[in-house]
Amino acid sequence: MSKHLKGLIVLLLAVLVLAACGGDGSSESNANGDDTSGEEQITINVFQGKVEIKDQFEAMVEVYEEENPNVNIEFVAVGGGSDYIGSLKTRFSSGDEPEIFSIAGPTEAEQFKDYLADLSDTESAQLAFEGTLDSVRDGDAVLGLPYNLEGYGYIYNKEIFENAGVDASSIMTYEDLENAFSTIDSQKDDLGIVAVNALGAKERWIIGAHLANAYLAPEFNNNILEAYNADTVTFERGDELKRMLDLQVEYSVQPTLNIDYSQQVEQYFSLGQVAVIQQGNWIYPSVEQMDPDLAQNLGILPIPVEGLEGKLPVGVPNYWGVNKNKDEATVQAAKDFLDWMNTSEVGKETVTSEFNFIPAYEGYSADMINDPISKEIFRYSEAGETIGWVFNGFPSNSWGDLLGEFMQEYIADGLEWEDVLTNATEKWEEGRN
């Protein structure tokens, strides 16, 4: 827990003690601090899948419960390889329904629609960044509130770029990126690197979901729901996708089909063997653990897309939902807690410094965020310089993997590019029927 958050907790407890001592006796508390004024107690069970924030969340909850003694919040995390959605379905089918739970994108919003309260009247919904609520809208209703933002692009080693004489801020177009890669490649020996980049093409999601998303998003107007409702895909930017894939393969450690996520991030990038990789802010903890100095010397470049130069693919990985089948007081208490978490000083400090989330709401500043990649992604988001995440609107989670598989076959010279697009289109249409 950060010193700031601990200090806020201590200060709050002191204020509460003083208030209790100076009260008029109209409300009493027992020795354990439990409210005995007769106010109805409300229990909110929070059920979600991020086990890594359990301790931090519970510390934050202690502060909220001190401020709201009639509310008891219980936190359950199902993750670490467990089937969160399967566990959630079991909770609902058994009648042990949580008051707050998490969903990811329009598919899960549709699956749990009968349980999701309208959150459009919350302060959080009013402060959410433009576009972040698109995938959980049902008419005028808002069925979820964003956890956070995540973004990806070309994460680069600033020192290598500087030593190579490459000005990262001037890279906007495909041609700019190609020239930068060529310049760095010509100095590999002097720079002490084995290649310009390491493409983790063994991971189908890196190429079939993330890289492809940059070129599919414009086809669906950067709107996940348009992708979710589309009967087919036309690959309007298929040629652009091909040349970007070709560029990464050309300047990558070889063979790219043998490079997995761990090798890409930990072996090649974190050890300074390459200058750049296509990845997102989620790699920061791994880099920081291996080389703290490098972790503070990272930058991120947008994937060049014609007409959308200078924009980063940014999206919401998960949403908070509130169970509408609970009584009115409990539903309101759940909404109030989520608003407090997203807007109060303690909540905002916890979200940024303890959860290490990139905020999805107005009212935050980049200075509140710890790592340089997340800071940059937040700035792009705040300025609206983003490309939407439509891959969560693909016909199924497996469609991106199928496209990635076809792209792998292309890299291995087993498929022509036109066959990649044809096969993927057929699979899209099959998934919609």
ZADREN-708251 format. One record per residue (C-alpha): residue in three letters; x, y, z. Coordinates in Angstrom, 3 decimals. Example, Ala and Ser with C-alpha at 12.3 -4.5 7.8 and 13.67 -1.06 7.14 Angstrom:
! ZADREN-708251
 type       px       py       pz
  ALA   12.300   -4.500    7.800
  SER   13.670   -1.060    7.140
! end
This chain:
! ZADREN-708251
 type       px       py       pz
  MET    0.000    0.000    0.000
  SER    1.346    3.491   -0.816
  LYS    2.298    5.937    1.935
  HIS   -0.310    8.313    0.558
  LEU   -3.138    5.796    0.892
  LYS   -1.990    4.752    4.383
  GLY   -1.919    8.410    5.406
  LEU   -5.448    8.954    4.105
  ILE   -6.678    5.954    6.073
  VAL   -5.036    7.161    9.309
  LEU   -6.409   10.684    8.815
  LEU   -9.909    9.397    8.121
  LEU   -9.893    7.202   11.224
  ALA   -8.760   10.149   13.343
  VAL  -11.588   12.300   12.003
  LEU  -14.099    9.578   12.710
  VAL  -12.870    9.199   16.303
  LEU  -13.086   12.941   16.895
  ALA  -16.554   13.036   15.393
  ALA  -17.685   10.204   17.644
  CYS  -16.273   11.925   20.738
  GLY  -17.892   15.226   19.868
  GLY  -21.269   13.819   18.841
  ASP  -24.580   14.597   20.505
  GLY  -25.275   10.989   21.402
  SER  -27.983   10.562   18.770
  SER  -26.079    7.665   17.189
  GLU  -24.208    4.986   19.080
  SER  -21.485    2.525   18.113
  ASN  -20.324   -0.551   19.953
  ALA  -16.724   -1.315   20.925
  ASN  -16.062   -2.895   17.540
  GLY  -17.173    0.206   15.656
  ASP  -20.379   -1.435   14.442
  ASP  -23.318    0.870   13.855
  THR  -26.032    0.381   16.446
  SER  -28.317    3.244   15.483
  GLY  -30.838    0.944   13.878
  GLU  -29.880    1.820   10.312
  GLU  -30.368   -1.157    8.016
  GLN  -27.130   -2.971    7.199
  ILE  -26.340   -3.616    3.536
  THR  -23.935   -6.288    2.320
  ILE  -22.347   -5.950   -1.102
  ASN  -20.555   -8.971   -2.495
  VAL  -18.038   -8.010   -5.212
  PHE  -17.244  -10.954   -7.482
  GLN  -14.592  -10.506  -10.174
  GLY  -11.495  -12.008  -11.742
  LYS   -8.468   -9.879  -10.838
  VAL   -6.796  -11.740   -7.990
  GLU   -3.780   -9.441   -8.160
  ILE   -5.688   -6.484   -6.673
  LYS   -7.288   -8.366   -3.770
  ASP   -5.221   -6.881   -0.918
  GLN   -5.336   -3.381   -2.352
  PHE   -9.087   -3.559   -2.913
  GLU   -9.737   -4.750    0.619
  ALA   -7.604   -1.937    2.075
  MET   -9.651    0.575    0.088
  VAL  -12.892   -1.064    1.244
  GLU  -11.891   -0.577    4.889
  VAL  -11.867    3.165    4.315
  TYR  -15.248    3.076    2.578
  GLU  -16.809    1.038    5.373
  GLU  -15.561    3.552    7.952
  GLU  -17.250    6.318    5.973
  ASN  -20.382    4.195    5.479
  PRO  -20.831    2.036    8.613
  ASN  -24.109    0.557    7.376
  VAL  -22.355   -0.990    4.327
  ASN  -20.351   -4.210    4.453
  ILE  -18.365   -5.076    1.319
  GLU  -17.057   -8.578    0.684
  PHE  -14.527   -9.135   -2.091
  VAL  -14.136  -12.426   -3.969
  ALA  -11.623  -12.853   -6.797
  VAL  -11.669  -15.812   -9.170
  GLY   -8.670  -15.832  -11.469
  GLY   -5.194  -17.235  -11.813
  GLY   -6.249  -19.704  -14.473
  SER   -9.726  -20.351  -13.086
  ASP  -12.824  -19.991  -15.256
  TYR  -14.277  -16.698  -14.025
  ILE  -17.331  -16.653  -16.304
  GLY  -18.083  -20.295  -15.497
  SER  -17.861  -19.502  -11.777
  LEU  -20.094  -16.454  -12.206
  LYS  -22.743  -18.501  -14.032
  THR  -22.631  -21.042  -11.205
  ARG  -23.202  -18.308   -8.635
  PHE  -26.265  -17.068  -10.473
  SER  -27.697  -20.524  -11.135
  SER  -27.312  -21.483   -7.466
  GLY  -29.066  -18.337   -6.276
  ASP  -25.924  -16.981   -4.612
  GLU  -25.953  -13.837   -6.718
  PRO  -23.263  -11.166   -6.181
  GLU  -24.280   -7.520   -5.933
  ILE  -21.353   -6.349   -8.105
  PHE  -19.643   -8.467  -10.755
  SER  -17.512   -7.989  -13.839
  ILE  -18.217   -8.486  -17.536
  ALA  -16.073   -8.079  -20.649
  GLY  -17.559   -6.502  -23.761
  PRO  -20.885   -6.872  -25.552
  THR  -20.992  -10.673  -25.601
  GLU  -20.961  -10.956  -21.810
  ALA  -23.214   -7.912  -21.447
  GLU  -25.766   -9.760  -23.568
  GLN  -25.295  -13.009  -21.614
  PHE  -25.990  -11.308  -18.270
  LYS  -28.420   -8.663  -19.508
  ASP  -31.234   -9.956  -17.262
  TYR  -29.099   -9.215  -14.202
  LEU  -27.510   -5.877  -15.129
  ALA  -28.837   -2.644  -13.669
  ASP  -28.887    0.596  -15.640
  LEU  -25.926    2.675  -14.410
  SER  -26.548    5.700  -16.618
  ASP  -27.529    7.770  -13.550
  THR  -24.140    7.290  -11.863
  GLU  -21.488    9.980  -11.692
  SER  -19.014    7.473  -13.131
  ALA  -21.090    7.049  -16.294
  GLN  -21.135   10.813  -16.780
  LEU  -17.346   11.016  -16.385
  ALA  -16.418    7.988  -18.517
  PHE  -14.258    8.821  -21.521
  GLU  -16.043    9.044  -24.839
  GLY  -16.534    5.633  -26.430
  THR  -15.734    3.589  -23.326
  LEU  -19.402    2.764  -22.704
  ASP  -20.272    1.787  -26.276
  SER  -19.950   -1.946  -25.780
  VAL  -22.231   -2.018  -22.730
  ARG  -25.060    0.212  -23.934
  ASP  -28.587   -1.107  -24.343
  GLY  -30.523    1.779  -25.849
  ASP  -30.202    4.604  -23.339
  ALA  -29.169    2.212  -20.563
  VAL  -25.565    1.721  -19.485
  LEU  -25.002   -1.824  -18.229
  GLY  -21.436   -1.492  -16.980
  LEU  -18.760    0.937  -15.776
  PRO  -15.177    0.621  -17.050
  TYR  -12.544   -0.891  -14.779
  ASN   -9.755    0.899  -16.598
  LEU   -8.118    1.408  -19.960
  GLU   -5.421   -0.588  -21.687
  GLY   -3.528    0.363  -24.794
  TYR   -0.918   -1.042  -27.118
  GLY    1.348   -0.084  -29.977
  TYR    5.088   -0.212  -30.554
  ILE    6.821    0.005  -27.196
  TYR   10.391    1.166  -27.696
  ASN   13.647    1.577  -25.802
  LYS   14.303    5.319  -25.749
  GLU   18.047    4.912  -25.228
  ILE   18.458    2.726  -28.317
  PHE   16.391    5.104  -30.424
  GLU   18.445    8.083  -29.231
  ASN   21.742    6.294  -29.817
  ALA   20.586    5.444  -33.337
  GLY   19.647    9.059  -33.994
  VAL   15.963    8.259  -34.467
  ASP   13.463   10.879  -33.316
  ALA   10.486    8.856  -32.148
  SER    8.227   11.916  -32.018
  SER    8.567   12.337  -35.791
  ILE    7.290    8.821  -36.581
  MET    3.712    9.097  -37.800
  THR    3.292    7.262  -41.104
  TYR    4.150    3.780  -42.280
  GLU    7.041    5.255  -44.280
  ASP    8.354    6.991  -41.150
  LEU    8.311    3.715  -39.246
  GLU    9.935    1.836  -42.112
  ASN   12.739    4.423  -42.261
  ALA   13.242    4.237  -38.501
  PHE   13.484    0.440  -38.605
  SER   15.941    0.621  -41.493
  THR   18.090    3.188  -39.692
  ILE   18.263    1.123  -36.521
  ASP   18.889   -2.077  -38.463
  SER   21.918   -0.522  -40.191
  GLN   23.493    0.104  -36.763
  LYS   22.662   -3.192  -35.019
  ASP   26.258   -4.064  -34.156
  ASP   27.088   -0.620  -32.818
  LEU   23.862   -0.558  -30.800
  GLY   24.471   -4.036  -29.379
  ILE   21.158   -5.490  -30.489
  VAL   20.345   -8.643  -32.420
  ALA   17.393   -7.192  -34.364
  VAL   15.189   -4.127  -34.526
  ASN   12.186   -5.911  -33.044
  ALA   10.903   -9.251  -31.836
  LEU    7.518  -10.186  -33.278
  GLY    5.806  -12.734  -31.056
  ALA    4.074  -14.412  -33.982
  LYS    3.772  -17.690  -32.095
  GLU    0.975  -15.945  -30.158
  ARG   -2.020  -15.730  -32.465
  TRP   -3.609  -12.925  -30.431
  ILE   -0.653  -10.599  -31.031
  ILE   -1.166  -10.648  -34.786
  GLY   -4.750  -11.900  -35.216
  ALA   -6.395   -9.692  -32.579
  HIS   -4.138   -6.754  -31.726
  LEU   -2.325   -6.014  -34.990
  ALA   -5.395   -6.806  -37.103
  ASN   -7.593   -4.657  -34.862
  ALA   -5.742   -1.487  -35.895
  TYR   -6.781   -2.082  -39.511
  LEU  -10.235   -3.531  -38.864
  ALA  -11.393   -0.803  -36.463
  PRO  -11.837    1.848  -39.213
  GLU  -14.081   -0.569  -41.121
  PHE  -16.437   -0.513  -38.139
  ASN  -16.022    3.208  -37.361
  ASN  -13.979    2.331  -34.264
  ASN  -17.178    1.021  -32.713
  ILE  -17.154   -2.372  -31.049
  LEU  -20.924   -2.739  -31.416
  GLU  -20.737   -2.257  -35.178
  ALA  -18.249   -5.119  -35.292
  TYR  -20.397   -7.170  -32.927
  ASN  -23.463   -6.730  -35.162
  ALA  -21.677   -7.104  -38.531
  ASP  -22.657  -10.119  -40.651
  THR  -19.383  -10.025  -42.561
  VAL  -15.960   -8.411  -42.709
  THR  -14.475   -6.946  -45.895
  PHE  -10.885   -6.170  -44.838
  GLU  -10.960   -2.707  -46.368
  ARG   -7.468   -2.171  -44.939
  GLY   -6.204   -5.669  -45.775
  ASP   -3.262   -4.386  -47.837
  GLU   -2.174   -2.098  -45.010
  LEU   -2.354   -4.964  -42.543
  LYS   -0.215   -7.096  -44.847
  ARG    2.562   -4.538  -45.272
  MET    2.726   -3.875  -41.518
  LEU    2.951   -7.588  -40.810
  ASP    5.630   -7.911  -43.500
  LEU    7.597   -5.023  -41.987
  GLN    7.598   -6.566  -38.532
  VAL    8.632   -9.960  -39.880
  GLU   11.422   -8.453  -41.996
  TYR   13.067   -6.646  -39.079
  SER   12.375   -9.239  -36.371
  VAL   14.433  -11.839  -34.601
  GLN   13.943  -15.029  -36.609
  PRO   12.032  -17.252  -36.854
  THR    9.100  -15.166  -35.646
  LEU    6.823  -18.191  -35.391
  ASN    9.015  -19.524  -32.581
  ILE    8.766  -16.367  -30.467
  ASP    6.140  -16.456  -27.726
  TYR    5.053  -13.674  -25.374
  SER    7.578  -14.505  -22.660
  GLN   10.491  -14.564  -25.082
  GLN    9.337  -11.369  -26.765
  VAL    9.017   -9.392  -23.543
  GLU   11.495  -10.963  -21.152
  GLN   14.218  -12.453  -23.315
  TYR   14.534   -9.987  -26.157
  PHE   13.073   -6.661  -25.050
  SER   13.768   -6.533  -21.313
  LEU   17.367   -7.678  -21.875
  GLY   17.930   -4.939  -24.444
  GLN   18.413   -7.260  -27.417
  VAL   15.814   -5.435  -29.562
  ALA   14.727   -1.818  -29.793
  VAL   10.971   -2.231  -30.117
  ILE    8.110   -4.718  -29.739
  GLN    4.395   -4.619  -30.496
  GLN    2.828   -4.810  -27.025
  GLY    0.790   -2.933  -24.423
  ASN    1.087   -1.317  -21.010
  TRP    0.579   -4.693  -19.325
  ILE    4.236   -5.561  -19.980
  TYR    5.478   -2.867  -17.601
  PRO    5.607   -5.016  -14.417
  SER    7.695   -7.666  -16.212
  VAL   10.123   -5.105  -17.606
  GLU   10.336   -3.277  -14.286
  GLN   11.129   -6.502  -12.454
  MET   13.947   -7.351  -14.838
  ASP   15.389   -3.871  -15.417
  PRO   13.948   -0.949  -13.395
  ASP   16.039    1.590  -15.299
  LEU   14.761    0.377  -18.672
  ALA   11.192    0.383  -17.359
  GLN   11.456    4.115  -16.733
  ASN   12.958    4.701  -20.173
  LEU   10.156    3.336  -22.349
  GLY    8.030    5.057  -24.970
  ILE    5.110    3.962  -27.102
  LEU    4.432    4.617  -30.791
  PRO    1.036    4.268  -32.477
  ILE    0.683    1.624  -35.186
  PRO    0.461    3.735  -38.367
  VAL   -2.939    3.516  -40.075
  GLU   -3.602    5.751  -43.058
  GLY   -5.861    8.626  -42.045
  LEU   -5.531    7.682  -38.358
  GLU   -1.844    8.437  -37.868
  GLY   -0.889    9.313  -34.324
  LYS   -3.725    7.341  -32.720
  LEU   -3.273    4.461  -30.267
  PRO   -5.543    1.409  -30.021
  VAL   -7.081    1.812  -26.570
  GLY   -9.917   -0.124  -25.000
  VAL  -11.656   -1.311  -21.852
  PRO  -10.837   -4.904  -20.851
  ASN  -13.544   -5.255  -18.163
  TYR  -16.628   -3.532  -16.760
  TRP  -18.269   -3.410  -13.328
  GLY  -21.901   -4.513  -13.368
  VAL  -24.533   -4.165  -10.643
  ASN  -27.153   -6.839  -10.022
  LYS  -30.543   -5.232  -10.665
  ASN  -32.403   -8.094   -8.979
  LYS  -31.356   -6.937   -5.521
  ASP  -33.550   -4.585   -3.489
  GLU  -33.525   -0.879   -4.355
  ALA  -31.396    0.166   -1.369
  THR  -28.735   -2.421   -2.175
  VAL  -28.612   -1.480   -5.860
  GLN  -28.167    2.174   -4.897
  ALA  -25.483    1.310   -2.342
  ALA  -23.589   -0.640   -4.998
  LYS  -23.782    2.317   -7.389
  ASP  -22.626    4.671   -4.646
  PHE  -19.612    2.498   -3.886
  LEU  -18.539    2.351   -7.535
  ASP  -18.884    6.126   -7.814
  TRP  -16.803    6.572   -4.665
  MET  -14.099    4.264   -6.011
  ASN  -13.885    6.210   -9.279
  THR  -14.200    9.761   -7.941
  SER  -13.072   10.053   -4.304
  GLU   -9.512   10.951   -3.337
  VAL   -8.931    7.579   -1.680
  GLY  -10.516    5.677   -4.559
  LYS   -8.557    7.513   -7.250
  GLU   -5.293    7.072   -5.353
  THR   -5.956    3.353   -4.991
  VAL   -6.991    2.849   -8.619
  THR   -3.864    4.532   -9.981
  SER   -1.154    3.763   -7.396
  GLU   -2.298    0.437   -5.982
  PHE   -4.271   -1.222   -8.797
  ASN   -1.926    0.369  -11.376
  PHE   -4.935    1.037  -13.598
  ILE   -5.079    3.606  -16.384
  PRO   -8.197    5.628  -15.484
  ALA  -11.147    5.515  -17.867
  TYR  -12.675    8.666  -16.376
  GLU  -12.250   12.403  -16.337
  GLY  -10.951   13.919  -13.111
  TYR   -7.564   12.218  -13.124
  SER   -4.182   13.517  -14.262
  ALA   -1.216   11.750  -15.842
  ASP    0.827   12.654  -12.749
  MET   -1.271   10.210  -10.726
  ILE   -0.096    7.284  -12.864
  ASN    3.095    5.382  -12.051
  ASP    4.631    4.016  -15.237
  PRO    5.622    5.925  -18.410
  ILE    3.688    3.715  -20.839
  SER    0.429    4.072  -18.933
  LYS    0.993    7.823  -18.668
  GLU    1.284    8.072  -22.445
  ILE   -1.780    5.917  -23.045
  PHE   -3.773    8.074  -20.628
  ARG   -2.694   11.239  -22.465
  TYR   -3.773    9.779  -25.810
  SER   -7.119    8.768  -24.288
  GLU   -7.705   12.110  -22.630
  ALA   -7.050   13.829  -25.974
  GLY   -9.300   11.411  -27.861
  GLU   -6.397   10.279  -30.040
  THR   -7.362    6.611  -30.043
  ILE   -8.408    3.717  -32.247
  GLY  -11.184    1.553  -30.831
  TRP  -10.811   -2.009  -29.649
  VAL  -13.203   -3.899  -31.909
  PHE  -11.640   -7.317  -31.382
  ASN  -13.914   -7.874  -28.380
  GLY  -16.738   -7.576  -30.909
  PHE  -15.436  -10.318  -33.203
  PRO  -17.927  -13.174  -33.812
  SER  -16.253  -15.130  -31.021
  ASN  -13.077  -15.136  -28.986
  SER  -11.785  -17.788  -31.367
  TRP  -12.152  -15.694  -34.539
  GLY   -9.102  -13.590  -33.731
  ASP   -7.169  -16.782  -33.094
  LEU   -8.346  -18.194  -36.430
  LEU   -7.199  -15.061  -38.240
  GLY   -3.919  -15.298  -36.346
  GLU   -3.547  -18.901  -37.438
  PHE   -4.072  -17.952  -41.080
  MET   -1.522  -15.157  -40.680
  GLN    0.940  -17.650  -39.213
  GLU    0.471  -19.842  -42.284
  TYR    1.154  -16.802  -44.472
  ILE    4.377  -16.073  -42.561
  ALA    5.401  -19.711  -43.095
  ASP    4.662  -19.380  -46.849
  GLY    1.801  -21.830  -46.530
  LEU   -0.951  -19.403  -47.616
  GLU   -1.217  -16.529  -50.042
  TRP   -2.389  -13.288  -48.446
  GLU   -5.647  -13.303  -50.387
  ASP   -6.377  -16.739  -48.953
  VAL   -5.797  -15.395  -45.450
  LEU   -8.489  -12.779  -45.978
  THR  -10.883  -15.143  -47.767
  ASN  -10.607  -17.823  -45.100
  ALA  -11.051  -15.309  -42.286
  THR  -14.110  -13.785  -43.960
  GLU  -15.713  -17.200  -44.298
  LYS  -15.095  -17.938  -40.599
  TRP  -16.595  -14.577  -39.633
  GLU  -19.765  -15.286  -41.593
  GLU  -19.994  -18.813  -40.172
  GLY  -19.751  -17.344  -36.671
  ARG  -22.678  -15.014  -37.341
  ASN  -24.998  -17.734  -38.641
! end
